[in-house]
Amino acid sequence: MILTVDQLTSYAKTAGFSGTGLNTIVAIAQAESNGNTTAWNRSDPFGGSFGVLQINGAHILGVDGNEIALSCAYDPQCSFNYAFQLSKNGTDFHDWGTFTNGNYAQFLGNSSAQTVQQSTTPTTTGSPFDAIMNSPLWQWINDPLRLFKLVGGLALIVIAIVLLI
């Protein structure tokens, strides 16, 4: 679902954003996902970035100590609530690439009656399961000849170790 600027603003206000922080997070949502609640940028690390605010998989995996559920990243209110916490109550937006590279700025000043403009970050829809199935590791493991060579090589190593003992 694509959210309007009004809807993005409403979710952000409910989460606690106000003033400059409110304008910034709404612009980030537009730049990150085009307001798309089902956006998934597969090219980001840790399985990609998810939802309207493109919450990175590192947060879902708890790599940085800030763990959320994947379903939260796809739920706009939960995503904005998490973003409020992550942004230190709307004061630090360095976790979003469109903030650090400045792309969010083109969306500042959008009137609340406007709909979201085109995203600057490539996003796709799909499930995290698709990311696993399309990952290079899965592609490598799913090749029967490579898997046979791996298992055969490991068996030879085990045999060599047993013979040396």
N, C-alpha and C positions, 0 to 999 in steps of 0.2 A: 504494500500500500504506500502510495506517495502522499506525504503530509504537506499541507499548505504552510506558509509562514505563520499564519494564525495558530494552527495546530502545534507547530514546533514551539512557538512562543508560549502557548498555554502549558505544554508539558514542562518546559524549562522553568517557568514561574512556579509551577506546583512543586518542582524539585528544590526550589530555593534560590534560583538565579535571579538577580536583579541588576539594574543599572547597566554599566558597561559589560559586566560578565554575562548578562542576559543576551545583549546584542551579539557578543562574541560567540557564545555557544550556539545560538541560532544560525549565525553565519557559518560556523564550523559544520553544523549538521547539513547545511545546504552544500557546502564545498565537499564534504566527505562522502555523502551518499545521495545527493540530489533529493533529500527528504524521504528516501526509500527505506521503509522499515525492514525489508527483507534483503537489503544489499549485503553482498559478500564479496570482499576483495581477496581473491585467492592468492594474489602475489605477495601479500604481506607475510612476515614470518609468523611462526607458531600456529600455522593452519589458516592464517588470514585474519581479516578484520570483519566484524559482523554488525549489522543493524544500522539504524539511522545515524548513530554517532561513530560507527566503525570501531567498536571496542575490539582491540587486538586480542588474538588468541592467548597471548602471554597472560592477560588478566583472567581469562577463562581457565587456564591451566594453573594459575596461581604462581607463576614464575617470579613475579615481583612482590609476592606477598599480598596482593590485592586480588582475591579470587571472587569471581561471580559465575553464575550459571549461564550457559549459552542461551537458554531461553530468555534470560534477562537482557542480553544484548539485543535480541530481536523484539523485545517489548519496549515501546518508546518511553513509557513512564519510568520503568525500571532502569532503562539505559540512561535517561537524564538524571535520575536519582544517583546512579553510580558515578556519572560524570561530575556531578556536584561534589561528591566526596573526592574523586580523583583529582579534580581541579582545585582542591583546597578551598572549597566553598566559593567557587567561581572567581578565583584570583590567579590561577596558574594553568595555562592551557598548553604547555609544552609537550604533553603526551599525544597531541594530534598533529600529524604531519602537515595538514593544510594550515595550521596555525604557524608552525615553525618556518614553512616555506612561503607564507604570506598569501596563499591562494584564497583563504577565507575572506580576506579584505574586500574582494569584489562583491561580496554579498552583504556587507555592512550597509545599513541604511535602506534595505528593502522595506517597502511599506508592508504592513501586516495584511493588506488585501492582495498582495501579489502571490502568485504561486512560485514554487521553487524553480530556480533556473537549472541549467545543465551542470552536472557534476564535473569536477576537474580530476577526480580520482576514479579509475576504472573499477566498476563493481559488477558482480554477477549474482544471480540468485542460485541457490542450490543448498545442499545440506553439507554438514561437516564430513559425513560419510563419503560424499563425492570427492572431497579434498583428499581423503585418505586413499581412495581408490585411484585417484589420478596422480598421487605423489610418485616421485621418482623411485623411492624405496619399494613401494608396492609394485610398480611396473617391473622392477628388477627381480623381486621375489616371484612375481607371477610368470616369469619366463621359465618354462620347465627345464630347458637345457642349462641355464645358469644355476637353477636350484639343484639339479642333479650334480653339476660340477662342485658346488659348494658342499653338499652332503658327502660326495665322494672324497673331496679334499680333506674334510674333517675326519672322515673314517680313516684315511691313510695316516693322518697325524696321530690319531688315537692308536692305531696299530704300531706305528713307529715308537711311540712312547712305551707301549706295553713290551715291545721287543727289547728296548733299551733297559728296562727295569729288570 
